[in-house]
Amino acid sequence: MTDDFLTEAGEDPEGRYISISCYREDKIAMRKKTVISVLLAASLALSLAACGSAPQTAQPPAGEETATTAAGASAQDDGAEAEAVQDEASEAVTAANAANTMEAVVAAESEDAGEKVKDEALENAIAAATAAEASEEEAAETDMAETNLENGGLVIPVPEEYMDLLVITTPEKDENGMLFRFNEKLSVETQKAIAKAEGKGEYDGYEEAGWLFDIRKLTPDQVKELLCGYKTGRELFARDSEGNGYVFCHPTDVRVVREDYSVLQDPEDPWGTLNGWKAAIPDRIVSMNPDLTAESHSDTDFDIYLAQIAYAGKTDYTLTKLDYAMNPPMEPRDDFDPTPYLDRLINGVTYEYCRDQESPSGEYVVLNFPNDKVRFDFCFGEKNLVRQVRDPGEEDERETIYEATFTDGESTVNDIMNEWCDALAQAYGYAGPEAEAAAAEAVSAAEAAEEEAAAAGEEAAH
């Protein structure tokens, strides 16, 4: 409902609203009628006063005395009545003046009252619109009612209106851990029809046609194996309390099948609808299964090298920084476990390519893989940037910059790598600049004390 509706007389065909201006004008008109009635009464009274006496009804003769007495009484009555009329007229004039004043007050009050009614009506209209919107949303939710599918203890919700658009497979004890597979039905049927028209009979490879995604369950060891390589088309999105991982598998190419692909431009075509729906599937699964904890992993070279150190026993690396430059780069040690640092670098963090980021400058921690000719630098100036250098020192040296994003919003990749480097140096017995300075000062103090003692001895001897 708009302000125009509130200020112009109108009629709502459904009878849900009132016309504020009609209500307001009627109210003012009623008060004006009251004022006019008072004025008419005052005018009548003044007219009676001006005439002196009002016409009387004739009385039957009752003798002279009676007539005289009656006449005198009548004259007295007429005088009293005239005086009374004058009083009434005066009161009427006063009332009229008051009525004129009242009319102005009424008009002002009516305007204020009208504005108040208008505001109240507008508030009511907004409330009604909000309620209507909520009802529409509720209706939409009702329209999008979901069917909960279950397999292997995992629940996945599917909108009921999409059930007829899908081919859903729920294998039991699949060797690859598949719990669900979703294909677009129209693509499957189209592929079968094309195969039949080409004389191939019942096409048995239709499982790739219209493939949307799979949900797979991996053992803890399979999760580690997955993280140690490129995860193209496979997203580890959650783990359960036993360490099993849940993976969202999707094609990296387009699997839609149509006889005429121009129909894909139609917004009503189911392929676009289903692909829009599948993007939210991992989050919906986590919300429907309380035992799951959401995870997010990126797929950079740095992710893979960290996982290979943590899970595959990769040890051909060195770690160092400028503070320990006087010592050889540090290799892994059997008596030192880097797991606490690796866990913080692998879980709760993602690494994203920064194509336009300039190479950071300043001091840095270095994680080097000399056999692979790959080095990672962690700069103190830009604590969440990682610089990858391939073929360092060679003519075709190449740099790639990643930016780390931690879910806690506080950790930095440089701080973790620096802590790791210092802890490993401590295991080696390396001293940092501060410790070396303190040691050098202690040595100097000891040498000075020895010299003083020697001098004192010589003096005593003489």
DOMAR-902153 format. One record per residue (C-alpha): residue in three letters; residue number from 1; z, y, x. Coordinates in Angstrom, 3 decimals. Example, Ala and Ser with C-alpha at 12.3 -4.5 7.8 and 13.67 -1.06 7.14 Angstrom:
DOMAR-902153
     r     k         pz         py         px
   ALA     1      7.800     -4.500     12.300
   SER     2      7.140     -1.060     13.670
//
This chain:
DOMAR-902153
     r     k         pz         py         px
   MET     1      0.000      0.000      0.000
   THR     2     -1.019      3.397      1.421
   ASP     3      0.203      6.981      1.044
   ASP     4     -2.827      7.658     -1.174
   PHE     5     -1.504      5.123     -3.638
   LEU     6      1.836      6.869     -3.666
   THR     7      0.450     10.358     -4.374
   GLU     8     -2.260      9.660     -6.899
   ALA     9     -1.931      8.203    -10.359
   GLY    10     -3.190      4.677    -10.301
   GLU    11     -2.916      1.298    -11.836
   ASP    12     -2.336     -1.986    -10.014
   PRO    13     -4.295     -4.758    -11.778
   GLU    14     -1.638     -7.310    -10.833
   GLY    15      1.216     -5.137    -11.971
   ARG    16      3.081     -5.489     -8.683
   TYR    17      3.478     -1.803     -7.988
   ILE    18      4.218      1.366    -10.008
   SER    19      2.302      4.628     -9.835
   ILE    20      4.803      6.968     -8.228
   SER    21      3.032     10.188     -9.317
   CYS    22      2.951      9.079    -12.985
   TYR    23      6.636      8.266    -12.877
   ARG    24      7.408     11.553    -11.200
   GLU    25      5.307     13.728    -13.565
   ASP    26      6.709     12.021    -16.672
   LYS    27     10.224     12.698    -15.477
   ILE    28      9.504     16.391    -14.907
   ALA    29      7.737     16.631    -18.289
   MET    30     10.775     15.215    -20.078
   ARG    31     13.006     17.838    -18.489
   LYS    32     10.547     20.606    -19.396
   LYS    33     10.578     19.459    -23.033
   THR    34     14.345     19.816    -23.053
   VAL    35     14.081     23.357    -21.705
   ILE    36     11.398     24.288    -24.261
   SER    37     13.608     22.987    -27.098
   VAL    38     16.442     25.218    -25.919
   LEU    39     14.123     28.215    -25.735
   LEU    40     12.824     27.592    -29.269
   ALA    41     16.377     27.422    -30.582
   ALA    42     17.210     30.690    -28.825
   SER    43     14.112     32.392    -30.255
   LEU    44     14.994     31.290    -33.787
   ALA    45     18.521     32.610    -33.415
   LEU    46     17.263     35.996    -32.212
   SER    47     14.905     36.222    -35.185
   LEU    48     17.755     35.587    -37.593
   ALA    49     19.824     38.283    -35.959
   ALA    50     16.983     40.824    -36.227
   CYS    51     16.545     40.198    -39.989
   GLY    52     20.234     40.990    -40.685
   SER    53     20.784     38.260    -43.262
   ALA    54     19.418     34.939    -44.058
   PRO    55     18.069     34.187    -47.560
   GLN    56     20.717     32.647    -49.804
   THR    57     20.392     30.125    -52.559
   ALA    58     20.892     31.790    -56.046
   GLN    59     24.181     31.021    -57.752
   PRO    60     24.545     30.811    -61.599
   PRO    61     26.281     33.930    -63.201
   ALA    62     30.057     33.594    -63.635
   GLY    63     31.138     37.020    -65.069
   GLU    64     31.195     40.387    -63.360
   GLU    65     34.414     39.841    -61.513
   THR    66     33.218     36.609    -60.376
   ALA    67     29.847     38.071    -59.467
   THR    68     31.442     41.028    -57.624
   THR    69     33.872     38.829    -55.829
   ALA    70     31.085     36.485    -54.971
   ALA    71     28.908     39.371    -53.833
   GLY    72     31.705     40.763    -51.637
   ALA    73     32.427     37.378    -50.261
   SER    74     28.765     36.856    -49.733
   ALA    75     28.455     40.150    -47.860
   GLN    76     31.422     39.254    -45.716
   ASP    77     29.963     35.849    -45.113
   ASP    78     26.613     37.384    -44.242
   GLY    79     28.257     39.743    -41.767
   ALA    80     30.212     36.930    -40.213
   GLU    81     27.146     34.807    -40.138
   ALA    82     25.103     37.594    -38.550
   GLU    83     27.805     38.074    -35.936
   ALA    84     27.862     34.368    -35.342
   VAL    85     24.090     34.340    -35.106
   GLN    86     24.193     37.154    -32.588
   ASP    87     26.734     35.196    -30.569
   GLU    88     24.554     32.124    -30.806
   ALA    89     21.531     34.203    -29.805
   SER    90     23.373     35.567    -26.831
   GLU    91     24.425     32.083    -25.877
   ALA    92     20.855     30.945    -26.403
   VAL    93     19.536     33.677    -24.092
   THR    94     22.097     32.666    -21.512
   ALA    95     21.084     29.082    -22.056
   ALA    96     17.440     30.055    -21.716
   ASN    97     18.104     31.832    -18.446
   ALA    98     20.066     28.854    -17.293
   ALA    99     17.254     26.640    -18.480
   ASN   100     14.742     28.624    -16.430
   THR   101     16.978     28.232    -13.409
   MET   102     17.500     24.581    -14.259
   GLU   103     13.751     24.088    -14.498
   ALA   104     13.358     25.299    -10.918
   VAL   105     16.250     23.119     -9.800
   VAL   106     14.873     20.159    -11.727
   ALA   107     11.465     20.685    -10.158
   ALA   108     12.996     20.821     -6.685
   GLU   109     15.229     17.842     -7.374
   SER   110     12.309     15.988     -8.909
   GLU   111     10.223     16.641     -5.801
   ASP   112     13.044     15.373     -3.579
   ALA   113     13.597     12.459     -5.913
   GLY   114      9.887     11.751     -5.885
   GLU   115      9.842     11.768     -2.096
   LYS   116     12.820      9.433     -2.085
   VAL   117     11.151      7.115     -4.558
   LYS   118      7.990      7.315     -2.483
   ASP   119      9.875      6.337      0.682
   GLU   120     11.680      3.539     -1.113
   ALA   121      8.422      2.286     -2.593
   LEU   122      6.762      2.412      0.803
   GLU   123      9.639      0.460      2.343
   ASN   124      9.390     -2.065     -0.462
   ALA   125      5.649     -2.298      0.078
   ILE   126      6.126     -2.922      3.803
   ALA   127      8.742     -5.563      3.040
   ALA   128      6.371     -7.158      0.537
   ALA   129      3.521     -7.116      3.085
   THR   130      5.788     -8.668      5.718
   ALA   131      6.831    -11.372      3.283
   ALA   132      3.199    -11.981      2.400
   GLU   133      2.283    -12.245      6.076
   ALA   134      5.132    -14.699      6.640
   SER   135      3.898    -16.700      3.669
   GLU   136      0.395    -16.718      5.118
   GLU   137      1.740    -17.883      8.485
   GLU   138      3.762    -20.566      6.754
   ALA   139      0.679    -21.581      4.837
   ALA   140     -1.284    -21.657      8.082
   GLU   141      1.368    -23.864      9.630
   THR   142      1.166    -26.076      6.608
   ASP   143     -2.587    -26.184      7.034
   MET   144     -2.035    -27.136     10.698
   ALA   145      0.430    -29.897      9.964
   GLU   146      0.592    -32.382     12.819
   THR   147      0.552    -36.132     13.145
   ASN   148      2.808    -37.431     15.919
   LEU   149      1.202    -40.266     17.867
   GLU   150      3.351    -42.509     20.077
   ASN   151      2.495    -44.866     22.897
   GLY   152      4.600    -46.135     25.781
   GLY   153      7.535    -44.029     24.613
   LEU   154      5.525    -40.779     24.780
   VAL   155      4.915    -38.658     21.684
   ILE   156      1.875    -36.406     21.383
   PRO   157      1.251    -34.117     18.355
   VAL   158     -2.251    -33.825     16.893
   PRO   159     -3.180    -31.419     14.063
   GLU   160     -4.009    -33.429     10.974
   GLU   161     -7.200    -31.473     10.372
   TYR   162     -8.470    -32.597     13.809
   MET   163     -7.838    -36.289     13.242
   ASP   164    -11.237    -36.787     11.624
   LEU   165    -12.922    -34.987     14.531
   LEU   166    -11.505    -37.303     17.184
   VAL   167    -11.800    -40.822     18.501
   ILE   168     -8.305    -41.650     19.755
   THR   169     -7.624    -44.641     22.014
   THR   170     -4.079    -45.861     22.748
   PRO   171     -4.336    -48.816     25.144
   GLU   172     -1.337    -51.031     25.854
   LYS   173     -0.189    -51.536     29.460
   ASP   174     -3.319    -49.985     30.958
   GLU   175     -3.570    -50.726     34.687
   ASN   176     -4.271    -47.054     35.389
   GLY   177     -1.344    -45.881     33.281
   MET   178     -3.472    -44.497     30.451
   LEU   179     -1.478    -43.858     27.279
   PHE   180     -4.008    -41.811     25.291
   ARG   181     -7.689    -40.991     25.432
   PHE   182     -9.345    -38.387     23.222
   ASN   183    -13.095    -38.144     22.583
   GLU   184    -14.989    -35.928     20.193
   LYS   185    -16.225    -38.170     17.369
   LEU   186    -19.493    -36.278     16.814
   SER   187    -20.520    -36.794     20.452
   VAL   188    -19.697    -40.492     20.260
   GLU   189    -21.691    -40.966     17.056
   THR   190    -24.599    -38.916     18.414
   GLN   191    -24.667    -40.987     21.603
   LYS   192    -24.735    -44.205     19.584
   ALA   193    -27.568    -42.878     17.409
   ILE   194    -29.621    -41.847     20.473
   ALA   195    -29.054    -45.222     22.124
   LYS   196    -30.125    -47.040     18.976
   ALA   197    -33.247    -44.876     18.609
   GLU   198    -34.159    -45.709     22.220
   GLY   199    -33.899    -49.400     21.426
   LYS   200    -30.699    -49.970     23.381
   GLY   201    -28.913    -51.466     20.431
   GLU   202    -25.192    -50.914     20.119
   TYR   203    -24.388    -48.591     23.011
   ASP   204    -21.205    -49.766     24.739
   GLY   205    -20.806    -46.868     27.178
   TYR   206    -19.929    -44.297     24.589
   GLU   207    -16.368    -43.873     25.946
   GLU   208    -17.699    -41.158     28.269
   ALA   209    -19.467    -39.289     25.473
   GLY   210    -17.456    -36.347     24.206
   TRP   211    -14.542    -37.131     26.542
   LEU   212    -11.888    -34.441     26.175
   PHE   213     -8.857    -35.716     28.105
   ASP   214     -6.520    -38.601     28.930
   ILE   215     -2.745    -38.677     29.277
   ARG   216     -1.557    -41.051     32.004
   LYS   217      1.846    -42.202     33.168
   LEU   218      2.329    -42.782     36.912
   THR   219      5.139    -44.459     38.814
   PRO   220      7.088    -42.372     41.373
   ASP   221      5.043    -43.916     44.219
   GLN   222      1.795    -43.184     42.385
   VAL   223      2.919    -39.579     41.932
   LYS   224      3.444    -39.234     45.693
   GLU   225      0.025    -40.720     46.334
   LEU   226     -1.543    -38.302     43.891
   LEU   227      0.063    -35.297     45.580
   CYS   228     -1.135    -36.372     49.031
   GLY   229     -4.798    -35.743     48.159
   TYR   230     -7.002    -33.454     46.130
   LYS   231     -6.151    -33.631     42.426
   THR   232     -9.471    -32.515     40.959
   GLY   233     -9.423    -33.140     37.204
   ARG   234     -5.822    -34.423     37.330
   GLU   235     -2.819    -32.236     36.633
   LEU   236      0.716    -33.511     37.134
   PHE   237      2.479    -31.554     34.394
   ALA   238      5.826    -33.358     33.930
   ARG   239      8.225    -36.026     35.152
   ASP   240     10.848    -38.029     33.306
   SER   241     14.428    -38.775     34.360
   GLU   242     13.259    -41.882     36.247
   GLY   243     10.759    -39.959     38.361
   ASN   244      7.657    -41.162     36.513
   GLY   245      4.915    -38.571     36.374
   TYR   246      2.687    -37.579     33.447
   VAL   247     -0.836    -36.491     34.240
   PHE   248     -3.351    -34.548     32.163
   CYS   249     -6.774    -35.930     33.152
   HIS   250     -9.893    -34.051     32.095
   PRO   251    -13.583    -34.061     33.035
   THR   252    -14.927    -31.571     35.572
   ASP   253    -18.296    -31.558     33.847
   VAL   254    -19.336    -31.240     30.199
   ARG   255    -19.401    -34.472     28.187
   VAL   256    -20.617    -33.118     24.853
   VAL   257    -23.620    -34.900     23.294
   ARG   258    -25.951    -33.320     20.731
   GLU   259    -29.535    -33.964     19.733
   ASP   260    -29.963    -30.193     19.509
   TYR   261    -27.593    -28.365     21.872
   SER   262    -28.274    -24.987     20.279
   VAL   263    -25.739    -25.933     17.587
   LEU   264    -22.989    -25.399     20.175
   GLN   265    -23.464    -21.664     19.650
   ASP   266    -22.122    -22.063     16.127
   PRO   267    -18.403    -21.130     16.127
   GLU   268    -17.857    -23.841     13.520
   ASP   269    -19.054    -26.553     15.904
   PRO   270    -16.085    -28.871     16.600
   TRP   271    -16.641    -29.028     20.367
   GLY   272    -15.392    -25.477     20.956
   THR   273    -12.492    -25.948     18.560
   LEU   274    -11.266    -29.121     20.248
   ASN   275    -11.583    -27.704     23.761
   GLY   276     -9.527    -24.696     22.728
   TRP   277     -6.857    -27.006     21.325
   LYS   278     -6.623    -29.305     24.351
   ALA   279     -5.605    -26.479     26.727
   ALA   280     -2.099    -26.386     25.216
   ILE   281     -1.574    -30.151     25.184
   PRO   282      0.660    -30.443     28.319
   ASP   283      3.110    -27.812     27.039
   ARG   284      3.178    -29.389     23.564
   ILE   285      3.930    -32.817     25.041
   VAL   286      6.837    -31.432     27.099
   SER   287      8.250    -29.686     24.012
   MET   288      8.033    -32.896     21.950
   ASN   289      9.625    -35.179     24.561
   PRO   290     13.155    -34.076     25.602
   ASP   291     13.253    -36.467     28.564
   LEU   292     10.426    -34.621     30.317
   THR   293     10.744    -31.788     32.823
   ALA   294      7.711    -29.556     33.232
   GLU   295      6.048    -29.282     36.650
   SER   296      3.171    -27.287     38.061
   HIS   297      1.256    -28.019     41.262
   SER   298     -1.639    -26.272     42.942
   ASP   299     -4.406    -28.038     44.845
   THR   300     -4.786    -26.249     48.197
   ASP   301     -4.974    -27.700     51.710
   PHE   302     -1.440    -26.463     52.294
   ASP   303     -0.161    -28.420     49.252
   ILE   304     -1.747    -31.577     50.636
   TYR   305     -0.418    -31.179     54.197
   LEU   306      3.123    -30.615     52.888
   ALA   307      2.887    -33.713     50.646
   GLN   308      1.553    -35.813     53.529
   ILE   309      4.542    -34.816     55.690
   ALA   310      6.990    -35.468     52.836
   TYR   311      5.522    -38.652     51.341
   ALA   312      3.030    -40.185     53.758
   GLY   313      4.962    -39.903     57.024
   LYS   314      2.546    -37.478     58.676
   THR   315      4.132    -36.415     61.986
   ASP   316      1.283    -34.972     64.068
   TYR   317      2.422    -31.379     63.715
   THR   318      4.403    -28.779     65.629
   LEU   319      6.602    -25.910     64.525
   THR   320      7.476    -22.743     66.420
   LYS   321      7.813    -18.946     66.377
   LEU   322      8.025    -16.122     68.891
   ASP   323     11.803    -16.517     69.331
   TYR   324     11.210    -19.905     70.956
   ALA   325      8.035    -19.037     72.846
   MET   326      9.710    -19.882     76.174
   ASN   327      9.929    -23.508     74.988
   PRO   328      7.148    -25.949     74.065
   PRO   329      6.291    -26.086     70.326
   MET   330      8.658    -28.418     68.510
   GLU   331      7.481    -31.788     67.226
   PRO   332      9.306    -33.777     64.496
   ARG   333     12.466    -35.598     65.575
   ASP   334     13.881    -38.856     64.234
   ASP   335     17.334    -37.267     64.023
   PHE   336     16.123    -34.326     61.970
   ASP   337     15.150    -34.612     58.268
   PRO   338     12.835    -31.837     56.962
   THR   339     13.033    -33.075     53.345
   PRO   340     15.278    -30.228     52.036
   TYR   341     12.697    -27.669     53.194
   LEU   342      9.702    -29.670     52.022
   ASP   343     11.198    -30.084     48.543
   ARG   344     11.531    -26.314     48.211
   LEU   345      7.955    -25.819     49.413
   ILE   346      6.463    -28.461     47.083
   ASN   347      8.431    -28.172     43.835
   GLY   348      8.743    -25.039     41.739
   VAL   349      5.994    -23.226     43.609
   THR   350      2.221    -22.864     43.452
   TYR   351     -0.246    -21.522     46.008
   GLU   352     -3.253    -19.493     44.944
   TYR   353     -6.351    -18.512     46.910
   CYS   354     -6.499    -14.763     47.672
   ARG   355    -10.155    -14.073     48.383
   ASP   356     -9.856    -10.304     48.889
   GLN   357     -6.521    -10.296     50.752
   GLU   358     -6.642     -8.946     54.304
   SER   359     -5.138    -11.063     57.066
   PRO   360     -1.457    -10.140     57.481
   SER   361     -0.243     -8.828     60.840
   GLY   362      3.037     -9.041     62.737
   GLU   363      5.213    -11.945     63.807
   TYR   364      5.063    -15.269     62.032
   VAL   365      6.242    -18.875     61.983
   VAL   366      3.520    -21.364     62.952
   LEU   367      2.987    -24.851     61.484
   ASN   368      0.223    -26.412     63.547
   PHE   369     -1.811    -29.608     63.088
   PRO   370     -3.659    -29.777     66.423
   ASN   371     -5.426    -33.091     65.716
   ASP   372     -6.981    -31.607     62.568
   LYS   373     -7.575    -28.185     64.168
   VAL   374     -5.695    -26.520     61.335
   ARG   375     -2.870    -23.983     61.633
   PHE   376     -0.714    -22.282     58.986
   ASP   377      0.993    -18.945     59.680
   PHE   378      3.920    -17.575     57.644
   CYS   379      4.263    -13.844     58.193
   PHE   380      7.531    -11.931     58.192
   GLY   381      5.828     -8.795     56.883
   GLU   382      4.274    -10.420     53.793
   LYS   383      6.761    -13.191     53.070
   ASN   384      4.796    -14.983     50.349
   LEU   385      1.429    -15.031     52.110
   VAL   386      0.192    -18.098     53.956
   ARG   387     -2.667    -17.791     56.433
   GLN   388     -4.676    -20.955     57.092
   VAL   389     -6.786    -20.960     60.276
   ARG   390     -9.389    -23.678     60.805
   ASP   391    -10.747    -24.337     64.290
   PRO   392     -8.436    -21.722     65.816
   GLY   393     -9.732    -20.154     69.022
   GLU   394    -13.283    -21.338     68.471
   GLU   395    -16.372    -19.335     67.574
   ASP   396    -16.459    -20.640     64.012
   GLU   397    -12.747    -19.964     63.375
   ARG   398    -12.167    -19.462     59.633
   GLU   399     -9.233    -17.936     57.786
   THR   400     -8.023    -18.555     54.238
   ILE   401     -5.170    -16.646     52.628
   TYR   402     -2.888    -18.140     49.961
   GLU   403     -0.174    -16.442     47.966
   ALA   404      2.945    -18.397     47.006
   THR   405      4.558    -17.931     43.597
   PHE   406      8.026    -19.422     43.090
   THR   407      9.388    -20.111     39.629
   ASP   408     12.831    -18.772     40.607
   GLY   409     11.292    -15.402     41.454
   GLU   410     13.480    -15.116     44.576
   SER   411     12.416    -17.663     47.181
   THR   412      9.735    -16.878     49.759
   VAL   413      7.642    -19.264     51.801
   ASN   414      8.419    -17.345     55.000
   ASP   415     12.197    -17.630     54.518
   ILE   416     11.982    -21.390     53.980
   MET   417      9.705    -21.957     56.961
   ASN   418     11.934    -19.771     59.134
   GLU   419     15.021    -21.752     58.120
   TRP   420     13.170    -25.005     58.854
   CYS   421     12.102    -23.730     62.275
   ASP   422     15.615    -22.553     63.216
   ALA   423     17.200    -25.830     62.084
   LEU   424     14.709    -27.858     64.120
   ALA   425     15.328    -25.601     67.146
   GLN   426     19.038    -26.222     66.805
   ALA   427     18.362    -29.975     66.859
   TYR   428     16.375    -29.410     70.075
   GLY   429     19.169    -27.282     71.519
   TYR   430     16.928    -24.269     71.748
   ALA   431     18.636    -20.920     71.741
   GLY   432     17.195    -17.940     69.967
   PRO   433     17.061    -14.433     71.420
   GLU   434     20.561    -13.519     70.266
   ALA   435     22.085    -16.686     71.708
   GLU   436     20.135    -16.225     74.939
   ALA   437     21.264    -12.624     75.245
   ALA   438     24.872    -13.654     74.678
   ALA   439     24.532    -16.448     77.247
   ALA   440     22.957    -14.089     79.787
   GLU   441     25.766    -11.595     79.218
   ALA   442     28.342    -14.332     79.725
   VAL   443     26.666    -15.404     82.971
   SER   444     26.598    -11.820     84.211
   ALA   445     30.252    -11.390     83.352
   ALA   446     31.138    -14.607     85.193
   GLU   447     29.167    -13.563     88.270
   ALA   448     30.856    -10.172     88.266
   ALA   449     34.260    -11.825     88.020
   GLU   450     33.431    -14.088     90.973
   GLU   451     32.344    -11.135     93.077
   GLU   452     35.534     -9.282     92.279
   ALA   453     37.609    -12.334     93.150
   ALA   454     35.783    -12.753     96.466
   ALA   455     36.277     -9.100     97.316
   ALA   456     39.942     -9.347     96.485
   GLY   457     40.272    -12.417     98.735
   GLU   458     38.653    -10.697    101.685
   GLU   459     40.890     -7.683    101.262
   ALA   460     43.972     -9.914    101.179
   ALA   461     42.846    -11.701    104.345
   HIS   462     42.738     -8.445    106.300
//
